[in-house]
Amino acid sequence: MDARLIRLSAWFALTLLAGCSASSPCVPQIVTQTRTVDSACDWDQAIYISRDDVLSDATARQILAHNAAGAQVCGWQTVRAPMTKAGALP
């Protein structure tokens, strides 16, 4: 009877181990996905200047580059404000 109990125990153990085969892994697969969210468009905006502003050439190029990048990345629509005869904004 002891030999029969040992064989039954061995069969039961092998049956449990057979459940973890290569076709159905017992270890869960962990998948990591990274998503990048660019929030600069939420808080940044185009830079507008008036005719009274005095800018160096380098500053003007930087403002132009900033506005061009914002138009390309964020879809900014830069519109020129109408000027009055004196050259000041209304």
N, CA, C and O atoms as a GROMACS GRO file, in nm:
protein
  360
    1MET      N    1   0.082  -0.118   0.000
    1MET     CA    2   0.000   0.000   0.000
    1MET      C    3   0.087   0.126   0.000
    1MET      O    4   0.049   0.226  -0.060
    2ASP      N    5   0.200   0.121   0.065
    2ASP     CA    6   0.288   0.238   0.067
    2ASP      C    7   0.345   0.267  -0.072
    2ASP      O    8   0.360   0.384  -0.109
    3ALA      N    9   0.376   0.163  -0.148
    3ALA     CA   10   0.429   0.183  -0.283
    3ALA      C   11   0.323   0.247  -0.372
    3ALA      O   12   0.353   0.332  -0.456
    4ARG      N   13   0.197   0.203  -0.352
    4ARG     CA   14   0.087   0.260  -0.430
    4ARG      C   15   0.066   0.407  -0.396
    4ARG      O   16   0.038   0.486  -0.486
    5LEU      N   17   0.078   0.446  -0.271
    5LEU     CA   18   0.064   0.585  -0.226
    5LEU      C   19   0.178   0.670  -0.280
    5LEU      O   20   0.157   0.785  -0.317
    6ILE      N   21   0.297   0.614  -0.285
    6ILE     CA   22   0.413   0.688  -0.337
    6ILE      C   23   0.395   0.711  -0.487
    6ILE      O   24   0.422   0.820  -0.537
    7ARG      N   25   0.348   0.607  -0.561
    7ARG     CA   26   0.326   0.624  -0.704
    7ARG      C   27   0.216   0.726  -0.732
    7ARG      O   28   0.226   0.805  -0.825
    8LEU      N   29   0.111   0.724  -0.651
    8LEU     CA   30   0.000   0.819  -0.667
    8LEU      C   31   0.048   0.961  -0.637
    8LEU      O   32   0.010   1.055  -0.707
    9SER      N   33   0.129   0.977  -0.535
    9SER     CA   34   0.184   1.108  -0.501
    9SER      C   35   0.277   1.158  -0.612
    9SER      O   36   0.275   1.276  -0.647
   10ALA      N   37   0.359   1.069  -0.665
   10ALA     CA   38   0.450   1.106  -0.773
   10ALA      C   39   0.372   1.146  -0.898
   10ALA      O   40   0.404   1.245  -0.963
   11TRP      N   41   0.267   1.068  -0.931
   11TRP     CA   42   0.184   1.101  -1.047
   11TRP      C   43   0.116   1.237  -1.030
   11TRP      O   44   0.109   1.315  -1.124
   12PHE      N   45   0.066   1.264  -0.909
   12PHE     CA   46   0.001   1.392  -0.881
   12PHE      C   47   0.100   1.507  -0.896
   12PHE      O   48   0.066   1.611  -0.953
   13ALA      N   49   0.222   1.491  -0.844
   13ALA     CA   50   0.324   1.595  -0.854
   13ALA      C   51   0.363   1.618  -1.000
   13ALA      O   52   0.377   1.734  -1.041
   14LEU      N   53   0.380   1.513  -1.077
   14LEU     CA   54   0.415   1.527  -1.218
   14LEU      C   55   0.302   1.593  -1.297
   14LEU      O   56   0.328   1.669  -1.390
   15THR      N   57   0.179   1.564  -1.262
   15THR     CA   58   0.065   1.627  -1.328
   15THR      C   59   0.065   1.777  -1.303
   15THR      O   60   0.037   1.856  -1.394
   16LEU      N   61   0.095   1.817  -1.181
   16LEU     CA   62   0.100   1.960  -1.151
   16LEU      C   63   0.215   2.028  -1.224
   16LEU      O   64   0.198   2.139  -1.274
   17LEU      N   65   0.331   1.963  -1.230
   17LEU     CA   66   0.445   2.022  -1.299
   17LEU      C   67   0.425   2.030  -1.450
   17LEU      O   68   0.479   2.119  -1.516
   18ALA      N   69   0.348   1.939  -1.505
   18ALA     CA   70   0.324   1.939  -1.649
   18ALA      C   71   0.241   2.060  -1.691
   18ALA      O   72   0.241   2.096  -1.809
   19GLY      N   73   0.172   2.123  -1.599
   19GLY     CA   74   0.093   2.242  -1.631
   19GLY      C   75   0.180   2.360  -1.668
   19GLY      O   76   0.131   2.451  -1.736
   20CYS      N   77   0.305   2.364  -1.628
   20CYS     CA   78   0.398   2.473  -1.658
   20CYS      C   79   0.486   2.429  -1.775
   20CYS      O   80   0.600   2.388  -1.754
   21SER      N   81   0.435   2.438  -1.894
   21SER     CA   82   0.513   2.399  -2.011
   21SER      C   83   0.556   2.524  -2.087
   21SER      O   84   0.520   2.635  -2.050
   22ALA      N   85   0.632   2.504  -2.191
   22ALA     CA   86   0.681   2.617  -2.270
   22ALA      C   87   0.568   2.685  -2.347
   22ALA      O   88   0.576   2.805  -2.374
   23SER      N   89   0.464   2.611  -2.382
   23SER     CA   90   0.355   2.671  -2.458
   23SER      C   91   0.265   2.759  -2.372
   23SER      O   92   0.201   2.850  -2.423
   24SER      N   93   0.260   2.733  -2.242
   24SER     CA   94   0.180   2.817  -2.153
   24SER      C   95   0.265   2.849  -2.029
   24SER      O   96   0.260   2.776  -1.930
   25PRO      N   97   0.341   2.958  -2.035
   25PRO     CA   98   0.431   2.989  -1.924
   25PRO      C   99   0.354   3.022  -1.797
   25PRO      O  100   0.247   3.084  -1.801
   26CYS      N  101   0.410   2.981  -1.685
   26CYS     CA  102   0.347   3.008  -1.556
   26CYS      C  103   0.387   3.146  -1.503
   26CYS      O  104   0.316   3.203  -1.420
   27VAL      N  105   0.498   3.199  -1.551
   27VAL     CA  106   0.546   3.329  -1.506
   27VAL      C  107   0.480   3.436  -1.592
   27VAL      O  108   0.487   3.428  -1.714
   28PRO      N  109   0.416   3.536  -1.532
   28PRO     CA  110   0.350   3.640  -1.612
   28PRO      C  111   0.453   3.725  -1.687
   28PRO      O  112   0.561   3.756  -1.634
   29GLN      N  113   0.419   3.761  -1.807
   29GLN     CA  114   0.506   3.845  -1.888
   29GLN      C  115   0.478   3.991  -1.856
   29GLN      O  116   0.363   4.035  -1.861
   30ILE      N  117   0.582   4.067  -1.824
   30ILE     CA  118   0.568   4.209  -1.790
   30ILE      C  119   0.612   4.291  -1.911
   30ILE      O  120   0.724   4.277  -1.960
   31VAL      N  121   0.523   4.377  -1.957
   31VAL     CA  122   0.551   4.463  -2.071
   31VAL      C  123   0.549   4.606  -2.023
   31VAL      O  124   0.451   4.652  -1.963
   32THR      N  125   0.658   4.678  -2.048
   32THR     CA  126   0.667   4.818  -2.008
   32THR      C  127   0.663   4.905  -2.132
   32THR      O  128   0.740   4.885  -2.226
   33GLN      N  129   0.572   5.002  -2.133
   33GLN     CA  130   0.562   5.096  -2.244
   33GLN      C  131   0.577   5.237  -2.189
   33GLN      O  132   0.515   5.273  -2.089
   34THR      N  133   0.659   5.315  -2.255
   34THR     CA  134   0.682   5.453  -2.214
   34THR      C  135   0.613   5.546  -2.312
   34THR      O  136   0.624   5.529  -2.434
   35ARG      N  137   0.542   5.644  -2.258
   35ARG     CA  138   0.474   5.741  -2.342
   35ARG      C  139   0.525   5.879  -2.304
   35ARG      O  140   0.527   5.914  -2.186
   36THR      N  141   0.567   5.956  -2.403
   36THR     CA  142   0.617   6.091  -2.380
   36THR      C  143   0.505   6.190  -2.407
   36THR      O  144   0.442   6.186  -2.513
   37VAL      N  145   0.483   6.278  -2.312
   37VAL     CA  146   0.380   6.380  -2.328
   37VAL      C  147   0.448   6.516  -2.327
   37VAL      O  148   0.514   6.553  -2.229
   38ASP      N  149   0.434   6.590  -2.435
   38ASP     CA  150   0.493   6.723  -2.445
   38ASP      C  151   0.387   6.825  -2.405
   38ASP      O  152   0.290   6.846  -2.477
   39SER      N  153   0.407   6.887  -2.290
   39SER     CA  154   0.308   6.982  -2.240
   39SER      C  155   0.349   7.127  -2.266
   39SER      O  156   0.286   7.219  -2.214
   40ALA      N  157   0.453   7.149  -2.344
   40ALA     CA  158   0.499   7.286  -2.370
   40ALA      C  159   0.391   7.369  -2.440
   40ALA      O  160   0.382   7.490  -2.419
   41CYS      N  161   0.311   7.305  -2.523
   41CYS     CA  162   0.206   7.378  -2.595
   41CYS      C  163   0.098   7.428  -2.501
   41CYS      O  164   0.023   7.520  -2.537
   42ASP      N  165   0.088   7.371  -2.381
   42ASP     CA  166  -0.014   7.414  -2.286
   42ASP      C  167   0.022   7.545  -2.217
   42ASP      O  168  -0.066   7.622  -2.181
   43TRP      N  169   0.150   7.571  -2.198
   43TRP     CA  170   0.190   7.688  -2.121
   43TRP      C  171   0.273   7.787  -2.199
   43TRP      O  172   0.299   7.897  -2.150
   44ASP      N  173   0.315   7.753  -2.318
   44ASP     CA  174   0.398   7.843  -2.398
   44ASP      C  175   0.312   7.908  -2.505
   44ASP      O  176   0.209   7.853  -2.545
   45GLN      N  177   0.352   8.025  -2.550
   45GLN     CA  178   0.275   8.094  -2.654
   45GLN      C  179   0.370   8.176  -2.740
   45GLN      O  180   0.487   8.195  -2.707
   46ALA      N  181   0.318   8.225  -2.850
   46ALA     CA  182   0.398   8.304  -2.943
   46ALA      C  183   0.439   8.436  -2.878
   46ALA      O  184   0.370   8.489  -2.791
   47ILE      N  185   0.552   8.487  -2.922
   47ILE     CA  186   0.602   8.616  -2.873
   47ILE      C  187   0.566   8.721  -2.976
   47ILE      O  188   0.602   8.709  -3.093
   48TYR      N  189   0.496   8.823  -2.934
   48TYR     CA  190   0.458   8.935  -3.021
   48TYR      C  191   0.536   9.058  -2.979
   48TYR      O  192   0.559   9.081  -2.860
   49ILE      N  193   0.578   9.136  -3.076
   49ILE     CA  194   0.651   9.259  -3.048
   49ILE      C  195   0.577   9.376  -3.113
   49ILE      O  196   0.496   9.357  -3.204
   50SER      N  197   0.606   9.495  -3.065
   50SER     CA  198   0.547   9.614  -3.127
   50SER      C  199   0.657   9.689  -3.201
   50SER      O  200   0.775   9.658  -3.190
   51ARG      N  201   0.615   9.787  -3.276
   51ARG     CA  202   0.713   9.867  -3.352
   51ARG      C  203   0.803   9.949  -3.259
   51ARG      O  204   0.911   9.992  -3.299
   52ASP      N  205   0.759   9.971  -3.136
   52ASP     CA  206   0.838  10.048  -3.041
   52ASP      C  207   0.950   9.966  -2.976
   52ASP      O  208   1.042  10.023  -2.917
   53ASP      N  209   0.943   9.834  -2.986
   53ASP     CA  210   1.045   9.749  -2.926
   53ASP      C  211   1.176   9.762  -3.003
   53ASP      O  212   1.178   9.766  -3.126
   54VAL      N  213   1.284   9.769  -2.928
   54VAL     CA  214   1.417   9.775  -2.988
   54VAL      C  215   1.483   9.641  -2.961
   54VAL      O  216   1.507   9.604  -2.846
   55LEU      N  217   1.512   9.569  -3.068
   55LEU     CA  218   1.568   9.436  -3.055
   55LEU      C  219   1.702   9.428  -3.127
   55LEU      O  220   1.724   9.494  -3.228
   56SER      N  221   1.792   9.347  -3.072
   56SER     CA  222   1.914   9.318  -3.145
   56SER      C  223   1.881   9.214  -3.252
   56SER      O  224   1.776   9.151  -3.247
   57ASP      N  225   1.971   9.198  -3.346
   57ASP     CA  226   1.948   9.098  -3.452
   57ASP      C  227   1.937   8.958  -3.393
   57ASP      O  228   1.856   8.877  -3.439
   58ALA      N  229   2.019   8.929  -3.292
   58ALA     CA  230   2.017   8.796  -3.230
   58ALA      C  231   1.884   8.771  -3.160
   58ALA      O  232   1.829   8.661  -3.169
   59THR      N  233   1.832   8.871  -3.090
   59THR     CA  234   1.704   8.855  -3.022
   59THR      C  235   1.590   8.836  -3.122
   59THR      O  236   1.501   8.754  -3.101
   60ALA      N  237   1.594   8.912  -3.231
   60ALA     CA  238   1.491   8.898  -3.335
   60ALA      C  239   1.495   8.758  -3.395
   60ALA      O  240   1.390   8.699  -3.419
   61ARG      N  241   1.615   8.704  -3.420
   61ARG     CA  242   1.627   8.568  -3.474
   61ARG      C  243   1.574   8.465  -3.374
   61ARG      O  244   1.509   8.368  -3.414
   62GLN      N  245   1.601   8.485  -3.245
   62GLN     CA  246   1.552   8.392  -3.144
   62GLN      C  247   1.400   8.394  -3.134
   62GLN      O  248   1.337   8.289  -3.121
   63ILE      N  249   1.340   8.513  -3.141
   63ILE     CA  250   1.194   8.523  -3.137
   63ILE      C  251   1.134   8.457  -3.261
   63ILE      O  252   1.034   8.387  -3.251
   64LEU      N  253   1.194   8.480  -3.377
   64LEU     CA  254   1.146   8.419  -3.500
   64LEU      C  255   1.156   8.267  -3.493
   64LEU      O  256   1.064   8.196  -3.535
   65ALA      N  257   1.267   8.216  -3.440
   65ALA     CA  258   1.284   8.071  -3.427
   65ALA      C  259   1.183   8.013  -3.328
   65ALA      O  260   1.128   7.906  -3.352
   66HIS      N  261   1.159   8.084  -3.218
   66HIS     CA  262   1.061   8.039  -3.118
   66HIS      C  263   0.922   8.031  -3.179
   66HIS      O  264   0.852   7.930  -3.163
   67ASN      N  265   0.882   8.135  -3.250
   67ASN     CA  266   0.749   8.137  -3.309
   67ASN      C  267   0.736   8.034  -3.422
   67ASN      O  268   0.629   7.974  -3.438
   68ALA      N  269   0.842   8.013  -3.499
   68ALA     CA  270   0.837   7.913  -3.606
   68ALA      C  271   0.826   7.772  -3.547
   68ALA      O  272   0.751   7.690  -3.598
   69ALA      N  273   0.901   7.745  -3.440
   69ALA     CA  274   0.893   7.613  -3.376
   69ALA      C  275   0.753   7.591  -3.317
   69ALA      O  276   0.698   7.481  -3.328
   70GLY      N  277   0.697   7.693  -3.254
   70GLY     CA  278   0.562   7.680  -3.199
   70GLY      C  279   0.458   7.659  -3.306
   70GLY      O  280   0.362   7.584  -3.285
   71ALA      N  281   0.475   7.724  -3.420
   71ALA     CA  282   0.380   7.705  -3.530
   71ALA      C  283   0.389   7.563  -3.585
   71ALA      O  284   0.287   7.504  -3.621
   72GLN      N  285   0.510   7.508  -3.592
   72GLN     CA  286   0.528   7.374  -3.645
   72GLN      C  287   0.482   7.267  -3.546
   72GLN      O  288   0.412   7.173  -3.585
   73VAL      N  289   0.520   7.280  -3.418
   73VAL     CA  290   0.493   7.176  -3.319
   73VAL      C  291   0.353   7.190  -3.260
   73VAL      O  292   0.282   7.090  -3.245
   74CYS      N  293   0.313   7.312  -3.226
   74CYS     CA  294   0.187   7.333  -3.154
   74CYS      C  295   0.074   7.382  -3.244
   74CYS      O  296  -0.041   7.388  -3.201
   75GLY      N  297   0.105   7.418  -3.367
   75GLY     CA  298   0.002   7.467  -3.457
   75GLY      C  299  -0.040   7.610  -3.431
   75GLY      O  300  -0.154   7.648  -3.458
   76TRP      N  301   0.053   7.691  -3.377
   76TRP     CA  302   0.021   7.831  -3.351
   76TRP      C  303  -0.011   7.901  -3.481
   76TRP      O  304   0.054   7.879  -3.583
   77GLN      N  305  -0.111   7.986  -3.477
   77GLN     CA  306  -0.144   8.071  -3.590
   77GLN      C  307  -0.101   8.212  -3.552
   77GLN      O  308  -0.173   8.282  -3.480
   78THR      N  309   0.014   8.254  -3.600
   78THR     CA  310   0.061   8.389  -3.567
   78THR      C  311   0.000   8.486  -3.666
   78THR      O  312   0.018   8.474  -3.787
   79VAL      N  313  -0.072   8.582  -3.613
   79VAL     CA  314  -0.142   8.681  -3.694
   79VAL      C  315  -0.088   8.817  -3.656
   79VAL      O  316  -0.073   8.849  -3.538
   80ARG      N  317  -0.061   8.896  -3.756
   80ARG     CA  318  -0.012   9.032  -3.729
   80ARG      C  319  -0.129   9.120  -3.686
   80ARG      O  320  -0.235   9.121  -3.750
   81ALA      N  321  -0.109   9.192  -3.578
   81ALA     CA  322  -0.212   9.284  -3.531
   81ALA      C  323  -0.210   9.409  -3.617
   81ALA      O  324  -0.103   9.454  -3.659
   82PRO      N  325  -0.326   9.466  -3.645
   82PRO     CA  326  -0.329   9.588  -3.726
   82PRO      C  327  -0.266   9.704  -3.649
   82PRO      O  328  -0.288   9.721  -3.530
   83MET      N  329  -0.189   9.784  -3.720
   83MET     CA  330  -0.122   9.898  -3.659
   83MET      C  331  -0.201  10.026  -3.687
   83MET      O  332  -0.267  10.040  -3.790
   84THR      N  333  -0.192  10.118  -3.592
   84THR     CA  334  -0.255  10.248  -3.613
   84THR      C  335  -0.158  10.336  -3.692
   84THR      O  336  -0.045  10.296  -3.719
   85LYS      N  337  -0.200  10.453  -3.726
   85LYS     CA  338  -0.113  10.543  -3.804
   85LYS      C  339   0.013  10.581  -3.728
   85LYS      O  340   0.118  10.602  -3.788
   86ALA      N  341   0.002  10.590  -3.596
   86ALA     CA  342   0.120  10.627  -3.517
   86ALA      C  343   0.215  10.509  -3.499
   86ALA      O  344   0.327  10.527  -3.451
   87GLY      N  345   0.174  10.388  -3.536
   87GLY     CA  346   0.261  10.272  -3.526
   87GLY      C  347   0.240  10.192  -3.398
   87GLY      O  348   0.307  10.091  -3.379
   88ALA      N  349   0.150  10.236  -3.311
   88ALA     CA  350   0.126  10.164  -3.185
   88ALA      C  351   0.010  10.067  -3.203
   88ALA      O  352  -0.076  10.086  -3.289
   89LEU      N  353   0.009   9.967  -3.122
   89LEU     CA  354  -0.102   9.872  -3.125
   89LEU      C  355  -0.228   9.937  -3.070
   89LEU      O  356  -0.219  10.019  -2.979
   90PRO      N  357  -0.345   9.902  -3.122
   90PRO     CA  358  -0.470   9.961  -3.071
   90PRO      C  359  -0.500   9.918  -2.930
   90PRO      O  360  -0.601   9.960  -2.873
   0.00000   0.00000   0.00000
